[in-house]
Amino acid sequence: MTTARPPAQTLAMRVPLRASRACWYLLCVVLSVSMLLPLVWMVSIALKSGADVNKLPPQFLPHEFRFSNFVDGPRSVNFYRLLLNTAIITVLSTVGSVVSSMLVGYGLARIRFRGRKFWFYAFTASMFLPPMVGLIPLQHLWIDLGLIDTWVPLILPAFLGSPVFVFLARQYFLSIPFSLDEAAKIDGASHLRIFWSIMVPLTRPVWMTMAVLSFQLAWNDYLNPLVYLQTPSRFTLSMGMASFVSDTAGGSTSQYNLFMATNLLYMLPPLLLFFFAQRYFMQGIGALGMSSK
């Protein structure tokens, strides 16, 4: 039996193909440069002196590299104290959000109980509610509980699950064969044992994706700390950077170089987390797209 071989590409077909590929690469390069240019410009300003920043016309390369901006800038905003506050809140919020969402997602996907679909639809519907809807009632609740000006309102809600993460976890759990559960149950494993020993290793991409997203949301959160915190020693970095803008960058003594240097340090932890977890992050996004079909 002979198989028909596909016709070879002629020169007339190859030229348009190469031209379209070159146009695609050129478009990718232009888009990449346009996205990286603000970051590169930010680094350039962070390394300049105050005189170089205000020079007209603006120069891309600093006349004198001022690495001391990365020391002087954080000092003016009490950076390391705020960094410790933000790290504690962000790590606890991330752990609480990922663990609770994974447990709820496992229950909705793998445990059969009455009202399971109702609770899933309730979680799904709550995703469409804007966060502003519950802001005032929650503030009154925390005031009545006497927990205002503490970190509890910023950390405790994360342990109650995130609707978006519950949805993602449920969809991923449904893509895993149920035969694994049945085999584990025959060996006498409980649901917690199945969740910890079987599901957690198999779902690493999705909970790593949740961890990256939750970390970024908590790290950059400005509204909730502004509503709940009043004592400066308990402020977060997002509040400190906002005060830096109003006190320094927008004042008469503009110190954009110090602000940009501090801002780069502020951006560093989420960027490092993403670079270390980007393989799992991409796998999680891809797997969620496949499981939702």
N, C-alpha and C positions, 0 to 999 in steps of 0.2 A: 504494500500500500504506500503510495507516494503522497506527500503533502505539498500543497501549493505554497511556494515561497512568496513572501510579500514583495511587491515591485520595489526595486531600489530607488532611492530618492534621486531625482535628477538635479542638475545644477540650478535650474530655474526654481525648484522647490526649496533648495537649501538657502538661497540668498534671502528670500522674505523671512524664512525661519530665523536665520541669524540676525536679521535686522530687528525683528520683533523682540528677540531675546536681549539684544543690546539696548533697545529702548526700555525694556523692563528693568535691566540692571541699572541703567542711568536714572530711572525714576526712583529705584530703591536707594541709590546713593544720595540723590537730592533730598528725599524724605529723611534719611538718616542724618544728613548734615543739618537740616532744619531743626531736627529734634535735639541734636547734641549741641548746637550752637549756643543756646541759652546757658547750658551747664558750663561749657568752655569759657564763655564770657564771664560767668560768675566766678570761676576759678581765677581768671585774669584780674578781676577787681579785688578779689580776696588777697592777692599777692602784691597789690600796688600800695604806694604811699597815699596819704590824703591829697597831696598836691597833684599826683598823677591822675587820681580819680576825677578831679574837677578840671582837668586840662581840656581845652578845646583847640582843634578837633580831637575827639577821643582816640587814644592809641590802644591797639590790641595788646601788645606786649608791654609789661611794666618796665619803666626806666630803671627801677631798683626793686629787686625782689624783697618784700617785707614778710618773711616767715613769722616774725614776731606778732603779726596780726592774729595768728591762731592762738596766741597766749593772751594778748591784751583784750581781744573781743570777748572771750568767755568770762574774763574777770569782771567786765563791766555789767554782766547780767546774772552773776552768781550761777554760772552755767552748771557746775558739777553737782551742786546741791539739787538743782532742778532736774538734772540728769538722773540722779539716784531716785528721786520721787517718781519720775516718769517710768523708769525701768521697773520699779516695784509694781506700779499700777498696771503697766502694759503686760508684764510677764504673768501676773495673777489673772488678769482679764483674758489673756490668750489661753492659758491652761483651762480656766473655767468654761470659756466658750467652746473650745474644741471637745473637751471631755463630755460636757452636758449635751451638746448637739449630736455627738456620735452615739451616746446612749439612747437619746430619744429617737434618732434615725434608725438605730438597730431595732428598737421596739416596734416602730411603725412598719418596718420592712420585714422583720423575721418572726415576730410574735403575733399569733392570731388571737385577737380579743374583740369583744363587742365595742363598736364605736371607733374602730381603728381608722376607717375612712373619714369619719367626721373630724377627728383630731388632725388628720393629715390636711384636710381641706381648710380647717381653722388656721393651721400654721401657714398654709399657702396663702390664704386670704390676708393674713396679718403682714405679709411681705409688702403689700401694696399700701399700707398705712404710712403716711409720712411721719418721721420721728417727732415733728413739732406737735403732733396731736396729743401725745402723752407727756409733753414736757412740763406743763403747769401742774396737772394732777400729781405727777411723780414728785415734783418739788414740794408740794404741800404734804405728800405722804412722808417724805424724808424729814420735813420740819416737824411733823407730829411725832415722829419716832425719835426726835432729838439727834439725828445723825447728819444734820447739815454741817458743813465745814469739816467733814471727815472724808476719807477715801472710800468708805463703804458704798455710797451711791454710784461710784465709778467702777467698783469691782464686783459687788454682789449680783447685779443684773446679768453679768456675763455667765454666772453659774446656772442661770435659768434657761439657757439655750437661745440660739439665734435662729429665727425662722428661715433665713436663707441657708444657713449651714445645715439645719435639720433637713431641708429639702434636698440639698446636695448629698448628704450622707445617705438618706433613704434611697435616692436613685442609684447610688453606687452599691449599696447593700443588695438591691434587687438584681444586680447584674452578676452576683455570685451564686453558683449552683446551690440549691437547697439540700442536695445530697450530702454536703459537708456537715450541715446541722444534724441531719438524721443519723449519720455515722457517729458523730460525737455523742448524740443522745443515747445511742445504743451502748456506748462505752460508759454511760453514767454521768456525762458532763452537764452542768447546769448552764443556764443562759449566760451568766457572768463569765463562766469558764470558756464557753464558746466565743463570747465577745472578745475576751482578753487574749486567748491562745490562738484563735483561728482568724477572727475578723480583723483585729487590729493590725497584724502583719500583712494581711492581704489588702487592706485599704490604706496603706501608707501614703500613696499619692494624694488621696482625697483629704486626709487629715493634715498632711503637710501643706496642701493648698489652703485649707482653713487657717492653719497657724500663720502663714504668711499674710493672708488678708486680714485676719484678726489683729495681728501685731501692728500692721500698718494703720488700721483704723484707730486702735487705741493710742498709738504713738502720736498721731496727728490730730487727735480729738481736741478741739478747742472749746466747743460750745458747752459740753457737760462740765468740765472743770470750771469754766467761767460762771456757771449757774450755781454749782455746789460748794466751791471753795472760796474762802474769804481771807484766811491767814496766809501771808506771803511765803512763810516757810513751808507750806504745803502745796504751793503752786507747781504746775507742770511746765515742761519746756515750751510747749506751744504758747502758754500764757506769758512766759518770760520773753519769747521771741516777739510777741505782739507788743509788750511793753518796750522792748528794744526799738521797735519801729517808731513808736510814738515819742519816746524820750530822746532817741539819738538820731535815727536816720531821717526823721521828719523835722527835726529841730534846726536851729540856726547853725549849730556846729555839726554839719553832716559828716558822719563817719561810715560811709557805705562800705569801705574796705573792711572795717571791723565787723559790720553786720553780715557781710557775705562770708567772711571767714567763720563766724559763729554759726551761720546757717548751714555751711558745708558740714560742720561737725554734727549739727542737728540731724542732717539727712543721712549720715553715715550708717547708723545701726539698721534701719530698714533696708538700705541698699545692700549691706553685707549679708543680711538674712536672705534676701532674694537671690543674690548670686550663689550662696551656698545651697539653697533649696530649689534653684530654678529647674533642675532636672525633674524632681518630683512634682514641682508646680506645673510644668508643661504636661507631664504624664496625667496629672489629676484633671486638668482642663480638658485634655484630649479624651480621657476615659469617660468623663461626665458627658461630653458631647456624643460619644458612641452609645452610652447607656440610655440617653434620653430619646434615642430614635425608636 
